[in-house]
């Protein structure tokens, strides 16, 4: 049975590898893996009836892609504050060096304070994720929050993949796959909240930014990205 051509649109550090693992188990023969700079969708012809994982692109880039007739997409976002914290520890400790720029980022994070490292990533890394969120939400795109999926994973995977994307998946099979790919399994036995800074699956809980943002970090973040937090509904003012 053919499936619709499907795009998992998101930004970095928003649970994309977790979602990818679920989709790979469900549709192992239909997967198009991610490439650096979204080359799999921006520089290559789109293949019909395939699933494109971890598509990190803004709405303007998407609008230039020639799409098959039967196409579905779903957008997952994460609180940018937690996105920043996750990126900080991933880039400092665990993420494979994939481009030369990452080596530069890692060197800076390892030789400077937490506060300076956070601000550095606000300036040099986080704007791309913020732009992805801004562009899609300003266009009125339906979205799903990473934090909601964490709290009710089976419910939201059914909502996204079966209801929203209309994929031919048996609910019992989906439940089994989701349960096999929960944080406690991927982290080799740690419960959500049990931190391992050296692991790609570091902590598994939302709201962790509160443990790492100083008042000065908050001020710097608000200047750059509070509009995105308002747009995405994570806050409704600037007094957090």
Residue pairs with C-beta under 8 A, 6 or more apart in sequence:
1 168
2 48
2 49
3 27
3 30
3 49
3 51
3 167
3 168
4 49
4 70
4 71
4 72
4 165
4 166
4 167
5 46
5 47
5 48
5 49
5 50
5 51
5 52
5 67
5 68
5 70
5 71
5 72
6 50
6 51
6 52
6 71
6 72
6 73
6 74
6 165
6 167
7 41
7 52
7 55
7 71
7 72
7 73
7 74
8 16
8 19
8 20
8 23
8 51
8 52
8 53
8 54
8 55
8 73
8 74
8 76
9 55
9 57
9 62
9 73
9 74
9 75
9 76
9 132
9 136
10 16
10 19
10 54
10 55
10 56
10 75
10 76
10 77
10 132
11 56
11 77
11 78
11 83
11 128
11 129
11 132
11 133
12 56
12 83
12 87
12 128
12 129
13 78
13 82
13 83
13 86
13 87
13 90
13 129
14 76
14 77
14 78
14 83
14 129
14 146
15 76
15 78
15 146
15 149
15 150
16 53
16 54
16 56
16 76
17 54
17 200
18 181
18 186
19 53
19 54
19 76
20 34
20 53
20 54
21 181
21 186
22 157
22 177
22 178
22 181
23 31
23 51
23 53
23 161
24 31
24 53
25 177
25 180
25 181
26 161
26 167
26 169
26 173
26 174
26 177
27 51
27 167
30 49
30 50
30 51
31 50
31 51
31 53
32 40
32 47
32 50
32 51
32 52
32 53
33 40
33 53
33 54
34 40
34 52
34 53
34 54
34 55
34 56
36 98
36 99
37 43
38 55
38 56
38 57
38 61
40 52
40 55
41 52
41 55
41 57
41 65
42 57
42 61
42 65
46 52
46 65
46 66
46 67
46 68
48 68
48 70
49 68
56 128
56 132
57 132
58 131
58 132
58 134
58 135
58 136
59 135
59 136
59 138
59 139
59 141
60 135
72 164
72 165
72 166
72 167
73 165
74 144
74 160
74 161
74 164
74 165
75 136
75 141
75 142
75 143
75 144
76 143
76 144
76 145
76 146
76 149
77 133
77 137
77 143
77 144
77 145
77 146
77 232
78 145
78 146
78 147
79 145
79 146
79 147
79 206
79 207
79 209
79 229
79 232
79 234
80 126
80 129
80 130
80 133
80 221
80 225
80 228
80 229
80 232
80 234
81 209
81 213
81 221
81 229
81 234
82 147
82 206
82 207
82 208
82 209
83 126
83 129
84 118
84 121
84 122
84 126
84 209
84 221
85 118
85 208
85 209
85 211
85 212
85 213
86 202
86 208
87 121
87 125
87 126
88 109
88 114
88 117
88 118
88 121
88 212
89 197
89 202
90 200
90 202
91 102
91 105
91 106
91 109
91 121
91 125
92 106
92 109
92 110
92 117
93 197
93 198
94 197
94 198
94 199
94 200
94 202
95 102
95 200
97 103
97 106
105 120
105 121
105 124
105 125
108 117
108 120
109 117
109 120
109 121
112 120
114 212
115 214
115 216
115 217
118 212
118 213
118 217
118 220
119 217
119 220
122 220
122 221
122 224
122 225
126 224
126 225
127 224
130 224
130 225
130 228
133 228
133 231
133 232
134 227
134 228
134 231
136 143
137 143
137 231
137 232
138 231
142 164
143 232
144 156
144 159
144 160
146 206
147 206
148 156
149 156
149 157
149 160
150 183
150 192
150 204
150 205
150 206
153 178
153 182
154 174
154 175
154 178
154 179
157 174
157 178
158 171
158 174
161 167
161 169
161 174
162 169
162 171
162 174
183 190
183 191
183 192
183 201
183 204
184 190
184 191
184 192
186 201
187 194
187 196
187 199
187 201
187 204
190 196
190 201
190 204
191 204
192 203
192 204
192 205
193 203
193 204
193 205
194 203
195 202
195 203
196 202
196 203
213 221
218 240
222 238
226 235
226 238
229 235
229 240
230 236
230 237
